[in-house]
Amino acid sequence: MGDGHRWGPYATAVARWENLTRPAPEPTDGAGRLSPAFVEWMQGLPPGWVTATPGLGRPAQLTTLGNGVIPQQAARAVELLAPPLGHCAHRAG
């Protein structure tokens, strides 16, 4: 679980997301750069969804994650914007 010392002001949010998903991976790699696995976790994607793609290096992983859609956000958008089931804008007849 995220702790106050490790995550600072984000500890509560990290702990909440860990409770809903899985333990947070390290946010940076050994060189202090943003970890694609951490971004993948923040977005709620399954482990390895992007990071285990063969031949996809760190820069491409971050690009892919940055250009991706957050599944929960997309589901909420569809929920808010889609017409109710059975409703058609144009009916024959």
N, CA, C and O atoms as a Tinker XYZ file with bonds, in Angstrom:
   372  protein
     1  N      0.832000   -1.179000    0.000000    73     2
     2  CA     0.000000    0.000000    0.000000    64     1     3
     3  C      0.881000    1.249000    0.000000    63     2     4     5
     4  O      2.006000    1.236000    0.500000    81     3
     5  N      0.338000    2.336000   -0.577000    73     3     6
     6  CA     1.114000    3.563000   -0.581000    64     5     7
     7  C      1.229000    4.109000    0.833000    63     6     8     9
     8  O      0.255000    4.088000    1.585000    81     7
     9  N      2.401000    4.595000    1.202000    73     7    10
    10  CA     2.541000    5.204000    2.525000    64     9    11
    11  C      2.859000    6.678000    2.380000    63    10    12    13
    12  O      3.298000    7.129000    1.322000    81    11
    13  N      2.631000    7.433000    3.461000    73    11    14
    14  CA     2.803000    8.881000    3.424000    64    13    15
    15  C      4.194000    9.324000    3.037000    63    14    16    17
    16  O      4.349000   10.307000    2.313000    81    15
    17  N      5.214000    8.615000    3.508000    73    15    18
    18  CA     6.592000    9.008000    3.199000    64    17    19
    19  C      6.913000    8.786000    1.716000    63    18    20    21
    20  O      7.535000    9.637000    1.079000    81    19
    21  N      6.501000    7.680000    1.187000    73    19    22
    22  CA     6.813000    7.338000   -0.209000    64    21    23
    23  C      6.019000    8.193000   -1.197000    63    22    24    25
    24  O      6.564000    8.649000   -2.203000    81    23
    25  N      4.745000    8.408000   -0.914000    73    23    26
    26  CA     3.869000    9.064000   -1.887000    64    25    27
    27  C      3.535000   10.502000   -1.538000    63    26    28    29
    28  O      2.885000   11.187000   -2.328000    81    27
    29  N      3.955000   10.973000   -0.393000    73    27    30
    30  CA     3.707000   12.360000   -0.018000    64    29    31
    31  C      2.235000   12.705000   -0.027000    63    30    32    33
    32  O      1.422000   11.951000    0.508000    81    31
    33  N      1.872000   13.840000   -0.629000    73    31    34
    34  CA     0.478000   14.277000   -0.605000    64    33    35
    35  C     -0.461000   13.369000   -1.401000    63    34    36    37
    36  O     -1.680000   13.513000   -1.321000    81    35
    37  N      0.104000   12.437000   -2.167000    73    35    38
    38  CA    -0.710000   11.539000   -2.997000    64    37    39
    39  C     -0.977000   10.203000   -2.325000    63    38    40    41
    40  O     -1.594000    9.322000   -2.924000    81    39
    41  N     -0.516000   10.037000   -1.078000    73    39    42
    42  CA    -0.620000    8.753000   -0.383000    64    41    43
    43  C     -2.054000    8.232000   -0.308000    63    42    44    45
    44  O     -2.294000    7.046000   -0.533000    81    43
    45  N     -2.991000    9.094000    0.000000    73    43    46
    46  CA    -4.385000    8.658000    0.116000    64    45    47
    47  C     -4.923000    8.180000   -1.224000    63    46    48    49
    48  O     -5.588000    7.147000   -1.295000    81    47
    49  N     -4.640000    8.922000   -2.277000    73    47    50
    50  CA    -5.113000    8.533000   -3.610000    64    49    51
    51  C     -4.458000    7.236000   -4.068000    63    50    52    53
    52  O     -5.125000    6.372000   -4.638000    81    51
    53  N     -3.164000    7.096000   -3.825000    73    51    54
    54  CA    -2.461000    5.865000   -4.219000    64    53    55
    55  C     -3.034000    4.682000   -3.450000    63    54    56    57
    56  O     -3.299000    3.634000   -4.039000    81    55
    57  N     -3.227000    4.832000   -2.156000    73    55    58
    58  CA    -3.784000    3.738000   -1.350000    64    57    59
    59  C     -5.179000    3.353000   -1.828000    63    58    60    61
    60  O     -5.506000    2.168000   -1.892000    81    59
    61  N     -5.994000    4.334000   -2.162000    73    59    62
    62  CA    -7.349000    4.060000   -2.654000    64    61    63
    63  C     -7.289000    3.272000   -3.961000    63    62    64    65
    64  O     -8.029000    2.305000   -4.139000    81    63
    65  N     -6.417000    3.683000   -4.867000    73    63    66
    66  CA    -6.318000    3.007000   -6.163000    64    65    67
    67  C     -5.717000    1.608000   -5.999000    63    66    68    69
    68  O     -6.112000    0.676000   -6.699000    81    67
    69  N     -4.772000    1.464000   -5.082000    73    67    70
    70  CA    -4.218000    0.135000   -4.792000    64    69    71
    71  C     -5.314000   -0.795000   -4.274000    63    70    72    73
    72  O     -5.352000   -1.969000   -4.642000    81    71
    73  N     -6.202000   -0.282000   -3.426000    73    71    74
    74  CA    -7.303000   -1.102000   -2.908000    64    73    75
    75  C     -8.254000   -1.538000   -4.008000    63    74    76    77
    76  O     -8.846000   -2.614000   -3.926000    81    75
    77  N     -8.404000   -0.723000   -5.024000    73    75    78
    78  CA    -9.300000   -1.062000   -6.138000    64    77    79
    79  C     -8.625000   -1.897000   -7.216000    63    78    80    81
    80  O     -9.298000   -2.608000   -7.963000    81    79
    81  N     -7.294000   -1.818000   -7.303000    73    79    82
    82  CA    -6.593000   -2.495000   -8.392000    64    81    83
    83  C     -5.584000   -3.498000   -7.844000    63    82    84    85
    84  O     -5.929000   -4.650000   -7.580000    81    83
    85  N     -4.363000   -3.070000   -7.677000    73    83    86
    86  CA    -3.259000   -3.908000   -7.205000    64    85    87
    87  C     -2.188000   -2.979000   -6.637000    63    86    88    89
    88  O     -2.281000   -1.764000   -6.815000    81    87
    89  N     -1.175000   -3.518000   -5.959000    73    87    90
    90  CA    -0.112000   -2.647000   -5.434000    64    89    91
    91  C      0.541000   -1.825000   -6.554000    63    90    92    93
    92  O      0.757000   -2.309000   -7.665000    81    91
    93  N      0.841000   -0.594000   -6.226000    73    91    94
    94  CA     1.462000    0.311000   -7.200000    64    93    95
    95  C      2.888000   -0.135000   -7.502000    63    94    96    97
    96  O      3.652000   -0.440000   -6.587000    81    95
    97  N      3.250000   -0.174000   -8.795000    73    95    98
    98  CA     4.653000   -0.420000   -9.130000    64    97    99
    99  C      5.487000    0.821000   -8.811000    63    98   100   101
   100  O      4.943000    1.889000   -8.528000    81    99
   101  N      6.771000    0.674000   -8.857000    73    99   102
   102  CA     7.656000    1.827000   -8.643000    64   101   103
   103  C      7.321000    2.902000   -9.677000    63   102   104   105
   104  O      7.142000    2.586000  -10.854000    81   103
   105  N      7.234000    4.159000   -9.261000    73   103   106
   106  CA     6.883000    5.220000  -10.205000    64   105   107
   107  C      8.008000    5.572000  -11.180000    63   106   108   109
   108  O      7.754000    6.114000  -12.255000    81   107
   109  N      9.236000    5.266000  -10.808000    73   107   110
   110  CA    10.373000    5.569000  -11.687000    64   109   111
   111  C     11.246000    4.330000  -11.846000    63   110   112   113
   112  O     11.183000    3.392000  -11.051000    81   111
   113  N     12.056000    4.355000  -12.891000    73   111   114
   114  CA    13.000000    3.262000  -13.101000    64   113   115
   115  C     14.304000    3.573000  -12.364000    63   114   116   117
   116  O     14.383000    4.569000  -11.646000    81   115
   117  N     15.301000    2.749000  -12.532000    73   115   118
   118  CA    16.574000    2.939000  -11.844000    64   117   119
   119  C     17.283000    4.240000  -12.190000    63   118   120   121
   120  O     18.129000    4.710000  -11.430000    81   119
   121  N     16.939000    4.826000  -13.342000    73   119   122
   122  CA    17.559000    6.081000  -13.768000    64   121   123
   123  C     16.729000    7.297000  -13.363000    63   122   124   125
   124  O     17.053000    8.422000  -13.745000    81   123
   125  N     15.659000    7.080000  -12.593000    73   123   126
   126  CA    14.823000    8.194000  -12.153000    64   125   127
   127  C     13.813000    8.665000  -13.184000    63   126   128   129
   128  O     13.222000    9.734000  -13.029000    81   127
   129  N     13.608000    7.874000  -14.242000    73   127   130
   130  CA    12.647000    8.239000  -15.291000    64   129   131
   131  C     11.283000    7.611000  -14.996000    63   130   132   133
   132  O     11.197000    6.580000  -14.329000    81   131
   133  N     10.241000    8.230000  -15.489000    73   131   134
   134  CA     8.892000    7.720000  -15.321000    64   133   135
   135  C      8.806000    6.281000  -15.817000    63   134   136   137
   136  O      9.270000    5.964000  -16.912000    81   135
   137  N      8.215000    5.423000  -15.013000    73   135   138
   138  CA     8.063000    4.018000  -15.355000    64   137   139
   139  C      6.772000    3.788000  -16.143000    63   138   140   141
   140  O      5.699000    4.167000  -15.673000    81   139
   141  N      6.850000    3.177000  -17.327000    73   139   142
   142  CA     5.630000    2.853000  -18.064000    64   141   143
   143  C      4.694000    1.941000  -17.268000    63   142   144   145
   144  O      3.474000    2.055000  -17.388000    81   143
   145  N      5.250000    1.041000  -16.460000    73   143   146
   146  CA     4.408000    0.157000  -15.648000    64   145   147
   147  C      3.580000    0.959000  -14.642000    63   146   148   149
   148  O      2.446000    0.593000  -14.337000    81   147
   149  N      4.143000    2.041000  -14.134000    73   147   150
   150  CA     3.407000    2.900000  -13.204000    64   149   151
   151  C      2.271000    3.617000  -13.928000    63   150   152   153
   152  O      1.163000    3.713000  -13.400000    81   151
   153  N      2.534000    4.114000  -15.118000    73   151   154
   154  CA     1.492000    4.789000  -15.911000    64   153   155
   155  C      0.374000    3.797000  -16.234000    63   154   156   157
   156  O     -0.808000    4.122000  -16.127000    81   155
   157  N      0.758000    2.605000  -16.624000    73   155   158
   158  CA    -0.207000    1.544000  -16.920000    64   157   159
   159  C     -1.103000    1.288000  -15.701000    63   158   160   161
   160  O     -2.319000    1.157000  -15.836000    81   159
   161  N     -0.492000    1.217000  -14.514000    73   159   162
   162  CA    -1.238000    1.006000  -13.278000    64   161   163
   163  C     -2.176000    2.188000  -13.003000    63   162   164   165
   164  O     -3.344000    1.987000  -12.668000    81   163
   165  N     -1.669000    3.418000  -13.143000    73   163   166
   166  CA    -2.501000    4.602000  -12.884000    64   165   167
   167  C     -3.726000    4.620000  -13.783000    63   166   168   169
   168  O     -4.790000    5.085000  -13.377000    81   167
   169  N     -3.581000    4.116000  -15.003000    73   167   170
   170  CA    -4.690000    4.120000  -15.943000    64   169   171
   171  C     -5.655000    2.963000  -15.720000    63   170   172   173
   172  O     -6.679000    2.868000  -16.397000    81   171
   173  N     -5.336000    2.091000  -14.785000    73   171   174
   174  CA    -6.234000    0.982000  -14.487000    64   173   175
   175  C     -6.162000   -0.148000  -15.491000    63   174   176   177
   176  O     -7.076000   -0.969000  -15.573000    81   175
   177  N     -5.085000   -0.199000  -16.253000    73   175   178
   178  CA    -4.923000   -1.265000  -17.242000    64   177   179
   179  C     -4.341000   -2.509000  -16.584000    63   178   180   181
   180  O     -3.635000   -2.402000  -15.582000    81   179
   181  N     -4.625000   -3.680000  -17.128000    73   179   182
   182  CA    -4.028000   -4.900000  -16.575000    64   181   183
   183  C     -2.504000   -4.847000  -16.691000    63   182   184   185
   184  O     -1.982000   -4.228000  -17.618000    81   183
   185  N     -1.787000   -5.483000  -15.770000    73   183   186
   186  CA    -0.319000   -5.493000  -15.852000    64   185   187
   187  C      0.136000   -6.081000  -17.190000    63   186   188   189
   188  O     -0.310000   -7.154000  -17.596000    81   187
   189  N      1.016000   -5.371000  -17.854000    73   187   190
   190  CA     1.552000   -5.849000  -19.123000    64   189   191
   191  C      0.706000   -5.515000  -20.344000    63   190   192   193
   192  O      1.088000   -5.856000  -21.463000    81   191
   193  N     -0.420000   -4.862000  -20.157000    73   191   194
   194  CA    -1.311000   -4.528000  -21.284000    64   193   195
   195  C     -0.531000   -3.804000  -22.386000    63   194   196   197
   196  O     -0.715000   -4.082000  -23.571000    81   195
   197  N      0.320000   -2.896000  -21.993000    73   195   198
   198  CA     1.192000   -2.186000  -22.933000    64   197   199
   199  C      2.642000   -2.603000  -22.718000    63   198   200   201
   200  O      3.380000   -2.818000  -23.679000    81   199
   201  N      3.042000   -2.714000  -21.469000    73   199   202
   202  CA     4.454000   -2.917000  -21.153000    64   201   203
   203  C      4.990000   -4.296000  -21.524000    63   202   204   205
   204  O      6.205000   -4.476000  -21.600000    81   203
   205  N      4.124000   -5.262000  -21.754000    73   203   206
   206  CA     4.591000   -6.601000  -22.151000    64   205   207
   207  C      4.471000   -6.825000  -23.652000    63   206   208   209
   208  O      4.608000   -7.956000  -24.119000    81   207
   209  N      4.220000   -5.774000  -24.408000    73   207   210
   210  CA     4.120000   -5.901000  -25.861000    64   209   211
   211  C      5.513000   -6.109000  -26.444000    63   210   212   213
   212  O      6.384000   -5.254000  -26.284000    81   211
   213  N      5.734000   -7.247000  -27.125000    73   211   214
   214  CA     7.063000   -7.518000  -27.680000    64   213   215
   215  C      7.518000   -6.419000  -28.648000    63   214   216   217
   216  O      6.750000   -5.960000  -29.495000    81   215
   217  N      8.769000   -6.013000  -28.504000    73   215   218
   218  CA     9.367000   -5.034000  -29.400000    64   217   219
   219  C      8.997000   -3.590000  -29.116000    63   218   220   221
   220  O      9.438000   -2.695000  -29.837000    81   219
   221  N      8.204000   -3.340000  -28.093000    73   219   222
   222  CA     7.783000   -1.982000  -27.772000    64   221   223
   223  C      8.649000   -1.470000  -26.625000    63   222   224   225
   224  O      8.459000   -1.863000  -25.473000    81   223
   225  N      9.602000   -0.588000  -26.943000    73   223   226
   226  CA    10.514000   -0.048000  -25.939000    64   225   227
   227  C      9.860000    1.009000  -25.073000    63   226   228   229
   228  O      8.717000    1.400000  -25.307000    81   227
   229  N     10.587000    1.464000  -24.084000    73   227   230
   230  CA    10.070000    2.436000  -23.116000    64   229   231
   231  C      9.471000    3.683000  -23.769000    63   230   232   233
   232  O      8.353000    4.058000  -23.415000    81   231
   233  N     10.174000    4.354000  -24.722000    73   231   234
   234  CA     9.571000    5.559000  -25.318000    64   233   235
   235  C      8.237000    5.258000  -26.026000    63   234   236   237
   236  O      7.282000    6.026000  -25.908000    81   235
   237  N      8.181000    4.160000  -26.747000    73   235   238
   238  CA     6.940000    3.797000  -27.445000    64   237   239
   239  C      5.842000    3.408000  -26.455000    63   238   240   241
   240  O      4.666000    3.685000  -26.689000    81   239
   241  N      6.225000    2.769000  -25.356000    73   239   242
   242  CA     5.240000    2.428000  -24.336000    64   241   243
   243  C      4.619000    3.696000  -23.755000    63   242   244   245
   244  O      3.400000    3.784000  -23.611000    81   243
   245  N      5.455000    4.673000  -23.423000    73   243   246
   246  CA     4.941000    5.928000  -22.862000    64   245   247
   247  C      4.090000    6.684000  -23.876000    63   246   248   249
   248  O      3.083000    7.290000  -23.512000    81   247
   249  N      4.484000    6.653000  -25.129000    73   247   250
   250  CA     3.685000    7.295000  -26.177000    64   249   251
   251  C      2.329000    6.620000  -26.292000    63   250   252   253
   252  O      1.295000    7.284000  -26.361000    81   251
   253  N      2.346000    5.300000  -26.313000    73   251   254
   254  CA     1.099000    4.534000  -26.415000    64   253   255
   255  C      0.191000    4.826000  -25.229000    63   254   256   257
   256  O     -1.002000    5.075000  -25.399000    81   255
   257  N      0.761000    4.794000  -24.031000    73   255   258
   258  CA    -0.037000    5.079000  -22.840000    64   257   259
   259  C     -0.549000    6.517000  -22.841000    63   258   260   261
   260  O     -1.683000    6.775000  -22.437000    81   259
   261  N      0.272000    7.438000  -23.286000    73   259   262
   262  CA    -0.133000    8.837000  -23.335000    64   261   263
   263  C     -1.230000    9.106000  -24.346000    63   262   264   265
   264  O     -2.026000   10.030000  -24.172000    81   263
   265  N     -1.278000    8.309000  -25.396000    73   263   266
   266  CA    -2.296000    8.483000  -26.435000    64   265   267
   267  C     -3.515000    7.602000  -26.199000    63   266   268   269
   268  O     -4.479000    7.650000  -26.962000    81   267
   269  N     -3.468000    6.797000  -25.140000    73   267   270
   270  CA    -4.548000    5.856000  -24.874000    64   269   271
   271  C     -5.750000    6.503000  -24.209000    63   270   272   273
   272  O     -5.729000    7.665000  -23.804000    81   271
   273  N     -6.783000    5.708000  -24.118000    73   271   274
   274  CA    -8.019000    6.118000  -23.461000    64   273   275
   275  C     -8.112000    5.361000  -22.145000    63   274   276   277
   276  O     -7.867000    4.156000  -22.096000    81   275
   277  N     -8.462000    6.059000  -21.095000    73   275   278
   278  CA    -8.644000    5.432000  -19.794000    64   277   279
   279  C     -9.975000    4.682000  -19.833000    63   278   280   281
   280  O    -11.015000    5.303000  -20.051000    81   279
   281  N     -9.967000    3.358000  -19.626000    73   279   282
   282  CA   -11.209000    2.580000  -19.751000    64   281   283
   283  C    -12.363000    3.117000  -18.901000    63   282   284   285
   284  O    -13.496000    3.184000  -19.378000    81   283
   285  N    -12.095000    3.496000  -17.663000    73   283   286
   286  CA   -13.166000    3.990000  -16.795000    64   285   287
   287  C    -13.734000    5.309000  -17.314000    63   286   288   289
   288  O    -14.937000    5.555000  -17.225000    81   287
   289  N    -12.872000    6.140000  -17.848000    73   287   290
   290  CA   -13.306000    7.434000  -18.378000    64   289   291
   291  C    -14.146000    7.232000  -19.640000    63   290   292   293
   292  O    -15.158000    7.907000  -19.832000    81   291
   293  N    -13.728000    6.311000  -20.489000    73   291   294
   294  CA   -14.482000    6.017000  -21.712000    64   293   295
   295  C    -15.855000    5.436000  -21.377000    63   294   296   297
   296  O    -16.854000    5.804000  -21.996000    81   295
   297  N    -15.907000    4.537000  -20.407000    73   295   298
   298  CA   -17.184000    3.937000  -20.015000    64   297   299
   299  C    -18.138000    5.010000  -19.497000    63   298   300   301
   300  O    -19.326000    4.993000  -19.818000    81   299
   301  N    -17.627000    5.934000  -18.707000    73   299   302
   302  CA   -18.469000    7.010000  -18.175000    64   301   303
   303  C    -18.961000    7.924000  -19.296000    63   302   304   305
   304  O    -20.113000    8.359000  -19.281000    81   303
   305  N    -18.098000    8.215000  -20.264000    73   303   306
   306  CA   -18.496000    9.063000  -21.389000    64   305   307
   307  C    -19.620000    8.400000  -22.185000    63   306   308   309
   308  O    -20.589000    9.063000  -22.554000    81   307
   309  N    -19.501000    7.116000  -22.450000    73   307   310
   310  CA   -20.549000    6.392000  -23.178000    64   309   311
   311  C    -21.841000    6.415000  -22.369000    63   310   312   313
   312  O    -22.924000    6.619000  -22.918000    81   311
   313  N    -21.720000    6.206000  -21.074000    73   311   314
   314  CA   -22.894000    6.222000  -20.195000    64   313   315
   315  C    -23.617000    7.567000  -20.256000    63   314   316   317
   316  O    -24.847000    7.614000  -20.284000    81   315
   317  N    -22.862000    8.644000  -20.278000    73   315   318
   318  CA   -23.460000    9.978000  -20.287000    64   317   319
   319  C    -23.956000   10.414000  -21.661000    63   318   320   321
   320  O    -24.944000   11.141000  -21.762000    81   319
   321  N    -23.281000    9.980000  -22.709000    73   319   322
   322  CA   -23.567000   10.509000  -24.041000    64   321   323
   323  C    -24.427000    9.616000  -24.922000    63   322   324   325
   324  O    -25.054000   10.102000  -25.863000    81   323
   325  N    -24.468000    8.329000  -24.636000    73   323   326
   326  CA   -25.234000    7.414000  -25.488000    64   325   327
   327  C    -26.724000    7.584000  -25.234000    63   326   328   329
   328  O    -27.146000    7.807000  -24.100000    81   327
   329  N    -27.512000    7.479000  -26.286000    73   327   330
   330  CA   -28.962000    7.550000  -26.085000    64   329   331
   331  C    -29.432000    6.299000  -25.327000    63   330   332   333
   332  O    -28.775000    5.259000  -25.378000    81   331
   333  N    -30.545000    6.397000  -24.641000    73   331   334
   334  CA   -31.065000    5.224000  -23.934000    64   333   335
   335  C    -31.320000    4.074000  -24.909000    63   334   336   337
   336  O    -31.636000    4.308000  -26.076000    81   335
   337  N    -31.186000    2.855000  -24.442000    73   335   338
   338  CA   -31.455000    1.698000  -25.301000    64   337   339
   339  C    -32.879000    1.766000  -25.823000    63   338   340   341
   340  O    -33.806000    2.136000  -25.102000    81   339
   341  N    -33.033000    1.405000  -27.075000    73   339   342
   342  CA   -34.355000    1.423000  -27.681000    64   341   343
   343  C    -34.724000    2.757000  -28.302000    63   342   344   345
   344  O    -35.743000    2.857000  -28.987000    81   343
   345  N    -33.918000    3.780000  -28.078000    73   343   346
   346  CA   -34.194000    5.100000  -28.636000    64   345   347
   347  C    -33.468000    5.250000  -29.969000    63   346   348   349
   348  O    -32.256000    5.051000  -30.044000    81   347
   349  N    -34.204000    5.599000  -31.013000    73   347   350
   350  CA   -33.582000    5.837000  -32.329000    64   349   351
   351  C    -33.879000    7.272000  -32.744000    63   350   352   353
   352  O    -34.984000    7.776000  -32.539000    81   351
   353  N    -32.906000    7.902000  -33.313000    73   351   354
   354  CA   -33.108000    9.270000  -33.787000    64   353   355
   355  C    -34.023000    9.287000  -35.004000    63   354   356   357
   356  O    -34.825000   10.206000  -35.171000    81   355
   357  N    -33.901000    8.277000  -35.847000    73   355   358
   358  CA   -34.705000    8.211000  -37.069000    64   357   359
   359  C    -35.451000    6.883000  -37.085000    63   358   360   361
   360  O    -34.843000    5.812000  -37.073000    81   359
   361  N    -36.762000    6.970000  -37.111000    73   359   362
   362  CA   -37.567000    5.747000  -37.168000    64   361   363
   363  C    -38.255000    5.699000  -38.527000    63   362   364   365
   364  O    -38.748000    6.701000  -39.045000    81   363
   365  N    -38.266000    4.508000  -39.070000    73   363   366
   366  CA   -38.933000    4.319000  -40.361000    64   365   367
   367  C    -40.447000    4.385000  -40.145000    63   366   368   369
   368  O    -40.954000    3.997000  -39.093000    81   367
   369  N    -41.137000    4.871000  -41.134000    73   367   370
   370  CA   -42.587000    4.803000  -41.051000    64   369   371
   371  C    -43.221000    6.065000  -41.112000    63   370   372
   372  O    -44.448000    6.144000  -41.051000    81   371
